[in-house]
Amino acid sequence: MTSNLNICIISVITNHEQYNKLIAHNPFLQKCILKKYDNTQENLPIPLRYNHFIEHEMPEDAWLVFCHQDFEFLESPSSIVSKLTPDRIYGAVGVKTTTRKTWNLKIGGKSLFSSHTGTDIYPIFYGQIRQGKEGQETLIGQHIAAPHLVDTVDECCLIVHSSLIRKFNLRFDPVFDFHLYSADFSLSARKHSISTCAVQINCRHISPGNVNQLFWEKYQLLLKKYPTEFFLTTCVGVKQFIQQSLALRWPLFHDLGN
């Protein structure tokens, strides 16, 4: 556990008013180092902005919080990172693949009762956040008392220590320009045996995200990059993962389940 509580909040912004309200003027962030990249003129990929910070402005010993302009801390981040170890990647909400046994009872024709057992694969969201505008938000994710291992964390807030980035030369992949760059960051770190965890943060995320055609194009690239990995992201469930994986390898199954 690190004793250094230098904290940098790094954001790429297109809405100055929102950024000022939720981050720049947030009373919980007044002791943090704030770094913003203005994307209103030159709309560069977010990973390029983050990598620029890593390569040119990253402090020697600090916690880095890469977060959206519409992400609002409702508590001091120092109270969060003071309990973390710098050997993992963290996020405000993440998803984990899990399984459960199922048992179904059937009555078939003249036969007696028969049973069938199997296994369901399903996602659990760890790290509870408030989603939506103040007064209109809903709770997303399961409240956790301690960091919980997940497949990936949402792009709204990713936390990593500068020492981990330097040790393994971690970077964001610019191919994932506005979608899934956080998921890729975690999946890429797996080759170094670096785990990703959700950590409980009292926070609010205004936007639910935009799962559009570009998102699915980037998702296909993510599947191609990690063809042997089974993973979930906060915007893609088990059924969609299977459908997209089949569509990538066998286009005949593109409409499976639709």
Secondary structure, DSSP 8 states (H G I E B T S, - for coil): ------EEEEEEES-HHHHIIIIIT-GGGTTSEEEEEE-SSS---HHHHHHHHHHHT--SS-EEEEE-TTEEESS-THHHHTT--TTSEEESSEEEEEEEEEEEEEE-TTS-EEEEEEEEEEEEEES-EEESSTTT-EEESB--SS-EEESEE-TTEEEEEHHHHHHHT----TTSSSSSHHHHHHHHHGGGT--EEE----EEE-------HHHHHHHHHHHHHSTT----BTTB-HHHHHHHHHHHH-GGGTTTT-
